């Protein structure tokens, strides 16, 4: 990558300090999280609700609209709004809890992340706010009346945005230096009548002083000066100032719980967390501190915006505390920051053809950047309570994550979605890093390293899954992601790989690999379990459940372990080029892979069947009953496609550089022909003197690809379905303990709740598994070259290479966000306003998953996390077609 100014900043800064000290690290939702839950029985969604969140001080983090904070979230800044109609300030996004939504939790606001550099030197987002009363009750009632078979009731189903009765509010940040941040808000009245809007840029401290810890006993202070400046004093910072141009007034309060409203107790101070709300909305003049001091403040800009016009407010948050004219160079700095961002992305996107794909990719990158969050969770303090608490804490009857007492998380993490999933999620994060590496390899590498640190990883080697249950088992994708990030980083470093990074990660992954072998291979025969493995509703029953007398053996778990083994083999080989002793580890993982291949593919000597079904020519889960019967669970799903992804290509040149590994490898192949015969074409060099390691041999590979590329099965116009469409006409039925269970194809939202409220793997298209399949197909192509031809789509009579087929699947995925021949974007067909309205049609939402039949977006609307992989696919498709 060419040396742009942003690229130089990335090379200069260390960790999340320097230019990355300040960023969009506020959550979009702190209420309703496990961390804020101090209920007896773990009622997280209701313990701190949206309604109570404006009055109750958070313990573990802060939320806000379009906000920023420092990297430890001591000082926070965000915007609040009031349309002179709502019963409360709009300080945070509104949405439904898991129980309130007909498909689980769901944010009911319209906002878009539009731009951000990796160092956040320039950022931009858009929030759309109704001029009329925000339809809180209508949204709640509309979803109550809908069931699992109905679509979600969204804000555009109300009349809130009819006739352009809304404000478009653009929030932008530009840094002059590491601690000098310029802030601009531009509010457009899109209606044909003048409308009032109160804008409240809000500055506050995360409350660290109320919990009885000596290190944080010193209370910080905000002090107003001359109605246009706020002095910021905090023990961990040099003095800073917030400069407010043209504010009507400054309002000061405290970030303290309103004890009267929350606990029906006397307040120790009249100035509490929701005092500014009471002053602005209810006109309670005594609610704010007239001495202009506190730990929370807001500047009030009460504007009447003419029809189809806009207003702009400007602020500056800076360590330059003696600026005579804080806004004299404001526009110049903003223009330069925006130009720097354009230069950076101009270099990133230099090979991307077409403005539409550039726009999609840049907004995908923006979502990845804006979805960073300060994540704080100290299990010991959370489980046992603090020395000082605003209520009597007697402990919990149910302590979530109680076997993870060592866990202490205090980092900037990439979130799946800062509203719907504003919490740690390990396997999501692994996929995030592949996209992140395109623009910030250092951050991507640190994300992979942090979840393997001793205060995340369990002493037994398990990686914590996600906040709601660290002990759930997610697919072991971190080794795969580590290798992908390493390759991207190596290319950007001119062919010089970061071996120290690989070695650091390898040792921790070795612990995790050992945990899998010891915990999830019950019979010691290299057939693995693991439960739901992130695929919540894909089975005929809850695969996490312990069913008496039933032993479940999983094709996906076994496939995942084969993938894990090959990833570790490849990493071992790479490290061995500099540290030859790692050849022993390469040999270990080579042999382990052979044993997994034997287990999944063959009838073993002890009579144990593999997981390949000869009748259907596909991999399935199977169960063994108390009567020693073996039954295949014949659900054609991603479960049976995961083994396809267990593939690695080893160059002959690499082998020649690793003589000890080569010698051991050849000994095994010569002395264990039963194992050697299980892997594809090892003795036959492929394109460019390469060797192939994969679970699938020629015929089986063709059979799986035949289903994969079949539009009546897995191949959709928009990617690979998670469940074969075969099950639409042929549901799979299964009787278990007198209950008839059934799996049928559902292209979008789930009609059942085996696990989770809005989780659905029964038909929709998910980017992470699509990406993994595409990555595997390119590896097969690397070995076979153009000699191996496939019919794509199946039954079409069109013959092509594996690489072309993989590229075509990538293009189908990208098309979800592109305008079709009717001028509509499939992801946004949920409402025609997205594509027909000039103030909507330029903006993209990166949904959690997509309808398997028409590409419509489903689930979390802002989960740029793993859906952000579209940015990587755009880069790869353009590179492939150069």
N, C-alpha and C positions, 0 to 999 in steps of 0.2 A: 504494500500500500504506500502511495506517495506521501511524503512528509507534509501534511497539512498542519495547521496550527493546533487543531484538536488532537491529531495523532501525536504531536509533540507533548501535549499536556498528558496524554495517556502514558507516555513513556516516562515522564518526569514524576508523576505522582506515585505515592505508595499507599497500598491498601485503599481504605475509604477516607483518607486524609487529603490534605491539599485541595486540589480543585474538586474533589468529590466529597469534601467535608459536609457540604450542604447539598441536599437533593430531595426528591419527592418521596421522602421516607415515612410520611404519615400513612396510616391505614385509611382506607375508605370506610371501614366499619370496624370499630373496636368492641361495640356492644354485641352481645350474643355469642361471644367467643368462650372457649374453655378457660382461658386465662382469667377472665373477669368473673368466673362463676365460683361463688362461695356458698352455693346451696348445699343442702344435706345430701341430696340424691342425684346431683349432677344435672340439674335442669338448666343447661347453659343458655338456651335460646330465650328463656323467660326471666332468668335471674336479673340480668341487666338488659332491659328492652330498649327499643328505639325511643319510646316515650320517656323512660327514666334516664336515658343517657345524657340528656341536656342538663340534668340536675345532679348526677352522681359522678364524682371524680373517679376516673379510671386508675387502676393500679399498675397496669403492665404496658400501656401504650396510649396513643392518642389518635383521633381521627379528624377528618376535615375535608373540605371541598377544595381541590386544586392546590393542596398545601405542600409545604416543604418543612424540613427540620434539619438539625445537625445529625451526624451519624450515630449519636447515642440518644437522640430525641430528648435532649434537655430543653431546647428552645424550639418552639413550634410556631408556624405561621400558616394561616389559611384564610379563606373568604367565607363570609356568611351573607345572606340576602333576606330581604323581606319585600314582598310585593304589595304591602298594605292591605292584604286580604287574608293571609294565612293566620292561624291561631298561634303560630310559633315561628321563630327565626328558622331559616333554612341553613343550619350549621353543618349538617351531615346528610348524606343520601338516605332516602327512605326505601325500604324494601320489606319483603315478607319473610317471616321465619320459616324454618323447615316444615312446621305443622300448618302454617297459614297458606302456603302456596299449594296449588293442586299438583305441582310437580316439584315440590320442595322449595328451598330458599331461592329468592329471586329479587334483585334490585329493580326498583320501579322508577328509574330516573333515566334521563337522556344525557349522556356525556361521552366525549370522545377525546382520546389522546392523539394529538396531531404531530408533535415533533419533540425530539430531545436528543442532544448529543450524549455520549457516554459519560462525560464529566458534568453534564447538566449545565454547561455554560450557556446553553439556550434551550428553553422548553416552552411548549405551547399546548393548551388544551381548550376544549369548548364545553360549556355547560348550558343546557337549555332549561329555562325556568318559566313556568306559566305566569302570565299576567293575572289571571283569575285565581281563585282559590285552588290550591294544590289538592287533587282528589284523593286524599288519604283514605277516607271511608269508602268511597266508590271502588277503589282498588281492592281493599280488603273484602268487601262484599262480593265483588265480581269474581274473585278467586274462590270464595267460599261456595259459590253456586256452581263451580265447575269441578268435574271429576278427572280421573286419570286419563280418560279417553278424549278429553277436551284440551284445546290449546290453552295456554296461559292467558289470563286477562292482563293486558299491558296498558301502560299509560296512554298510548295512542288509541286504545279502544275507548277512552273517555273523550270528552269534548275539550280537554284542557288545552290542546294545541290547535283547535279548529280556528279557521280564519286568521291564522298567523298571530294568535293571541299569546305570544311568548317573547321572552328576551333571549337572544343569543349572547352569551357572556364568554368572551375569549380571555383567558388568563395566560400571561406570558412572563417568563423570567429571563434575564440576561445578566451574566456575571462580568464585571469589569476585572475583578481579581478573585482570588480564592475566597475572600470574606467580604466582598462588596457586590451586593446583589440588587439589581434593578428590577422592579415589578410593575407591570402594566396590565390594567384591566380595561377592556373595551366592551361596553354593553350596548347591544343593538335592540331597539324596539322594532320588531318585525310587523307590528299591527298598523292599522290605518288610523289609530287614535293615540293621543298622548297618553303615557302611562307612567305611574310612579314606581320607583325602585330604590330601596334603601340598600346601599352597598357597605359592608362592614369588613374591611381588612382587619384580621384579628391576630394578635400576637399573645402567646402565653407560654408558661413553663409547664412541662410535665411535672406532676406533683410527686416529688421524691422526698419531701420533708415531713410528711404527715404519718409515716409508718413506724417511727421510733428507732431509726438507724442513725448512729452517731456521725457516720461519714457524710450524711446528707442533712444533718440538722440545720445547717445554715440556709435560711430561706432567701431565695433570690428576690429581686425587686425590679419592677417597671415603674418609671417615673415620667410623667408628662411634663413637657417644657414648651411654654408659649403656644400651646394649641396646635403645634405642627411637628413636634419631635417627641420621641420616647427614648429615654435612656434605659439601656438594658444592662443590668448587673447580675452576674451569675458566677459562683465560685470557680467554675471550671473554664471560664472564658475571660478574655480581655474585654473591656467595655465596648459595647456596640450601641448603635442608634438606629431607630426606625424613623425615617423622614417621611412625612405625609403631606403631599401637596394639596392644599385647598380643602382640607377636611372641615366639615361643619362643626364637629366637636369630638373630643376624645373621651371615651368612656372606660372607667377602670373598675375592676372587680377582683375576685380571688378565684383561683382554680381549686375551690374547696366544695365539698358535697353540701348540698342544700339538705341539711339534716331534718328540717321540718317536713319537707315534701317527701323525702325518701324513707325516713325512719320515724317520723312524727316525734322528733326530739328537738330540743332547743338548739338553734344555731349559735355557734361561738362568735360568729361575725355576721353582720347583716349583708356582707358582700360575698356572694357565693357564685358557683359556676354558672347558674342561669340568670344572674342578676342583669346582665346586658340584654338578654331576651326580655325580661320583665320591663326594663326601661323603655326599650324600643317598641315592643308590641303592645304592652299593657299600659304604658305611660306612667309607671311607678318611678317617680323622680328620685326617691330616696334609695333606690336599688343600687345605684352606682356611687363610687367613692369620689366626692367632690374635691378631695385632696390630690386627686390624680396620681395615686399610687396603687400598686397591687401586683398580682401575679398573672393577671389576665387583663387584656385591654382590647378595645376595638376603636378604630376611627370610623365615625359615621359620616357617610356621604349620602344625603337624602336628595335624590334627583327626580325630576320629572323629565322624561325623555320624549321629545316630540315624535309624532308618527313617522315611522320608517327612517328614524335618525338614530344617532348613537352618542354616547358620552364616554370619555376616557378619564381614568384616574391613574396617577403615577405615585409610586412609592420607592423608597430606597432603604435597604437594610444593609448597614455597613459598619465595618470597623474603623472607618474614617469618621471620627466623632466631632470634627471641627470644620465641616464643610460649610463655607459661606453660601454657596449656591449648589445645592444637592442635585438640581435638575438642569443645570446649564449644559451639560454634555450628555444628557439622558438619551436623546434621539440618536446621537452619534454612536454611543455605546451599543444601543439596541441594534442599529443597522449593522454594525460591525459583527456583533455576536451572531446575528442571523446569517450574514454572509459567510462567517466561519463555519456555521453548521452546514450551509449549502456546499461549501468547498469539501467538507468532510464526506458528506453523502454523495457528492458528485464523484469522488474517488471510489467510494464503496460501490456505487451503482454504474460505474463506467462501462460495464459490459451488458447492462440491462437495456433491452430494446423496448421502446414504447413508453409513453408517459403514464399510461394507466398502471402498468406493472410497477413502475417506479413509485407511484403514489401509494399503491397497496403495500409495497415493501417498506417504504419509509414510515407509514403509519403503523405497520407491524413492529418495526424497530422501536417506534415511539412508545407503543404499548408495553414492550419489554422494559424500557427504561422507566416509565412511569409506575410500573408494577413492582418496583423495588420497595422494600419496607423494612423499617427497624423492627426486629422481632425479638421480644424479651419474654423469657419463661424460665424462672428459677424454680425447679420442682420442689426443692426442700422448703423454700419460703412459702410457695403457693400451697403446699400440702399442709404445712404446720401453722400457717398464719404469721402475721407480723407482730412485733412487740407492742405496737399501738395500732388499733383498728377502730373504724367508726361504728362498729357494732360488736356484740359479744359473739366471738367465734369459738364454737365448741367442737369443731372438727366435722368430718363428713362420714356418713354411713357408706358412701361410695366415693372412693378416691380414684379418679381416673388416672391412668398411667402410674399406678402406685409401685410398679416394679422398676421404674426409671428414676429412682431417687437421685442419681448422679447428674441428671440432665440440667444443664445451665446454658441457655441459649440467649445470646446478647449480640446479635449481628444484623447487618444489612443482608437480607435474603430476597431472592427473586420469588415473588408470590404467584400462584396460579391466577388469582384475581383478587384485588385488594378489597372488594366488597363481599363476593360470595365465598371466596376461599382465602381470607386474609391471615393465613396461618401456614406453618411449616408443612410441606408435603414433599417427601423425598423423591418419589419416582417422577413426579411432575418436574421437579427441579433438574433432574438429569437431562430431560429433553430440552428444557429451557437453555441449558448451557451450549447446546449445539448452535442455536440461533445467536445467543449472546456472543459467542466466539467470533462471529462474523464481524463484529464491530468493537469488541473489547475482550480479547482473549484472556487478559489478566483477571478480569472479574469472573469470567467463566471458570477459569482454573480454581480461583479461590472459592467459588460456590461448590465445586466438587469436593474440595479439600475440607470445607468447614463441616459438612455433615458426617465426615469420617473422624472428626476430632474426638478426643476422649470424653468431652462433655456433651457430645451428641450420641455417638455410637455406644451401645450397651457393652459392658465388660465382656459379655459372651460373644460379641461380634455382630449382633444384629443392628442393622441401620434402622433408626426410628422411622415409622411410616408417615404418620401425619398427626396433627395435634389431638384429634378426637380419640385416637388409639395408637400410640406409638408401637404397640406390639402386633398390630396387623402386619401381614406379610405382603410386601409389594414386590413386583418383579425385580430381579437383580440386574438393573440396567446401568449401574454406575461405571462398571468396567467398559461397557460399550461406549457410553458418553465420554469417558476419559480418553479413549482412543480416538474418537471423532474430534474432540477438542484439541488433542495433541496434534493430529494431522493438519487441522486448520491453522493452528498456531505455527507449526513447522513451516507451512507454505508461506505464511506472512513473515516469518523470520528468515526468509531466503534459503530454506532447506536445513536450517539448524534447529534440531528438535530440543525441547526442554526436558532432558533426561532426568534432571533433579525432580521435576514435577511428577513424571511418570513413576519414579522410584518411591517418592513420598506416598503417592496414592496406592501403589501396588501393595505395600506392606499392610495398609489398612484393609484393602480389598481382600487380601489373603485371610485376614481374620473373619471377614464376612463370608467368604467362600467356605471356610471351615465350619462356620455356624450352619450354613445351609446343609452341608454334608452330614453334620451330626444331628440336626434337628428335623430335617424335612425329607430324609430318606429312611423311612421307618423300618424297612426290611433289609436295608443295607445292600440293595440290588441295583442301585443307580436309577430307580424310578422314583420320581419326586412328587411330593404334595406341596401344600403351601396355602390352600384355601382360595379365597376369591382372587387374590393376586391382582387387585385393581380392577378386575372385570366384574363389576358388582352383580349384574343381572344376566350374565351370559349363560349360566348353567340352568339345569332343570330344577335344581334346588340350591339353597345357600351353601356354597362350598366351604364356608367357614364353620358350618355347623358340625358338631360331633354327633354322628348318627349311630346309635348302638348297633354293633354287629356289622357295620358297613365300613370297608376300607376303600378310600378313594385314591386312585392313582391318576395323575394329571399329565396330559400331553403337553399343556403349556408350561407347567412347572419344569418338566423334564427337558423340554425345548429351551426354556430360559437358562437352565443350568448348562446345557450344551453351548449356548451362546456365551454364557459367563466364562466357561472353560476356554473357549477359543479366544475370547478377548484377553484373558490372562496369559494364554500362550503367546499371542501376538505382542503383548506388552513385554513379556519376559524376553522375547527375541530381540526387541528393540533395545532394551536396557543392556542385554548381553553384548551388544556391539561395543559398548564402553566398559562394561563390567562382566567379563566372561563367566563369572561364577553363577550368574543367573541362568545359564544354560541348563542347570539342574532343574530349575523351576519350569523351564520350557518343556523339558522331558516329562516332568510330573503332570503337567496339564495336557500334554499330548496323549499320554496313556489314559488319563481320566476321561478325556473326550471319547476315546475308543470304547471304553467300558459303558459310557452313556449311550453311544451309538448302538452297541450290542443290545442293551437293555430295551431301548425304545423300539428297535426294529425287528428283533428276533424272538422266536420261541426259545427260551433258554434251556439249558440242560436240566434244570430242576423242575421243568414244566411250566415255569412262569411265562405267560404270554407278554409280548411287547404291546405297544399301543397303536400299531398299524393294523387297520381292518382291511383284509384282502377283499372282502365283498364290496365295500364302498370305495376302496382305494383312497383312504383318508385316515388321518390320525384322530383318535377320539380319547377322551377320558374313559376310564373303566372303573368299575367297582367289583369288589369281591365280597360275596355274601357269607353269612355264617355257615351256609351249606357248601362252601368252597366253590360256588358258582362264580364264573367270571362273566360280567355283562358290560358290553360297550355302551356308553351313553352317546348315542349317535346323533349328536347335535353338530351340524356343520357350522363351525364358527371360527373366530380368531384363535381359539384354543388349538385347533388343528393346523393352523397356518404358522404358528410360532416355530415349529421344528424346521420349516423352510428357511427361517432366518438364521439358523445355526450354520454359518458358512464362513470360511476364511481362506484366503489365497496366500500362499507362501512362495516367494520368488526363489528360484534356484540360486541366484546370486547371494541372497540372504543366508540360505542354508550353507553355502560354501564358506561364508564368513564365521559360521558357528560350528566348528568341527565336532565338538563334543556332543552337541545336540543332534547333529546329523548322524553321528555314529550310533547314538542310542536309538534314534528314530528308526534307522535301518535295521537294527537288531530286533526291535519289536516287530516290524513288518515282516521280517524273515522268519522269526520264531513263533509268531502268533498270526498265522495266515487267516485264522478264524476272525480275528479282529481287523486285519488289514483289508479283508474282503468287504467290510462294512462301510468303508469310507470311499467316497467317489473318486475314482481315477487317480489315486495317489501316484502310481507308477507311470502314468501317462502324462508327460508335460503338456501344458496347455499353451495358450497364447503367450508368447514372450518367455518361455521356459518357466512356467508357473506350475504349482501343485495346488490341488483343491482339497480342502477338508470340509465335508458337509455331511449332515445326517441323511440327506436324500440322494439315492443313487439314480441312475438314468431314468428307468421306467417310473419309479415312484415320484421323481421330480416332475416328469411329464404329466402324471395324473393330478398332482396337486396344482400345477400351473394351469391345467385344463379347467379346473374348477375356479381358480383364482381369476382367470381371464374370461369367464363365462358371465354374460350379462344377465342370465337367468339365475345365477348363483351369487358370486361375490362382487363382480365388477359392475359398479354403478357409473352413470354419466359423470359422477363427481368424486370417484375414488373407489376404494375397497370397502365394502360393507363389513360390519362386525359380525353379522349373521347372514348366512346364505338365504337368498330369496326363495330357495327351494322349499323352505319351511313355511312359506305363505300358503301353499297348497298341500304341504305334507308336514303338519306339525309333528313334533316328536313327543310321544306320550310315555309316561313311566309311572308305575304304581309303587309307592313306597309306604309301607306300614298301613295299608288300607286307604291311602290317599292317592288320587290320580293327579299327577303333575304333568304339565305340558309346556313345551316351548314352541312358539309360533313367531313368524317374522313380524316385526313392528318397525317401520322405517324411521320413526322419530321418537317422540316421548314415550316412555315406558307405560304400559297399562297395568303393570304389576309392581310390587315393592318387595322383592326378595331381600334386597339390601338398599338402603339409601332412599331419599325422597325423589331426587331428580336424576339419579344415576341410571343409565340405560345403555347397555351394549347389545341390544337385540335388534340390530339392523342399521343404526346410524353409522356415519363415517366419522372416525376419530383420526386426527392428524398424527399423533405419535406412532400408532401402530402402522398406519399407512407409510409413514416415513421409514420405519424400520424395515418394512417389506421392500420398499423401493431401494433402500441401501443394500439389502441382501441381493436383490436382482442385479444391481450393478456389480457386486462382487462375483456373482456367477458369470456375468458378461466379461469381467476382467480375465477370467480363466478360459471360457469357451470362445471368446471373440465373436466374430460374425458367422462362425461355422454352425453354431447351434441355433436353429430357427424354431420359432413357435407360431402358432396360430393366434392372432390377436385382432379382435376379440374371438373367443372360441365360437366356431360355427360360421364365421364370416368368410372363410376362404382366404383371408389376408394373412400372408406369411411375413414375418419380420424377425429381427434379432431380439434377444432378451433386453439389451440396452434400450432399443427403441420402444419396446413395450413398457419398460420402467419409466422412460421419459414421457410417454403418453399418459400413464397414470398420474404423474406429477402435474401434467397440464390439466387433467381433469380436476385435480384438487385445486389448482390455482383458479380455474374457471368459476369456482364457487364465489369468488370476489369480483369477477369481471362482468362487465355488461354483456348480456347475450343479444341475440338478433332483435329482441323486442325492447332493448334498452333497459332491461332489468338485471339486477344482480341477484343470483339465486339465494345467497345467504340472507338477503334483506327482503325477500318477498312476503314476509310476515305482514307488512303494511306498505301500500303503494306510495305513501308519503316519502318513504326512504329514497325512492328512485324518481319520483315525479316532482318533488319540491326542490327548487334550486338551492335552498338553504340546508338540505339534507344530503343531496346526491353525491357530494364529494367525500363523504365521511364513511368510514368502514367500522364495523363491529366484528370482533374476532371471537366467535362463539365457542362454547365448550365442545360441541359436536354438531353434526349436520345431518339433515334428513337424507336417508339412503336412497330415496327415489327422486327428490327434486332439489336437494342441496340447501334447503332452508335451514337457517341457524337455529339451534336449540340449546337449552341449558344456560349456563353463565354467559352473559353477553359480552363481557370484557376480559375473557380468559385468554389474553394474548400469550400467556405462558407457553403451553405446548402448541396451540394453534398458530403461534408466532412462527412455527416452523415453515409456514408459507413463505416467509422472507428467504429462508435458506433454499427452498424449492425453486423460487424464482431465480436465484443466483445459479443454481445447478442446471436448470433448464436452459438458461441463456448461455452458460458455458458449454453445455452439450451441443447446442445448435450453432455455435460460432463457426 
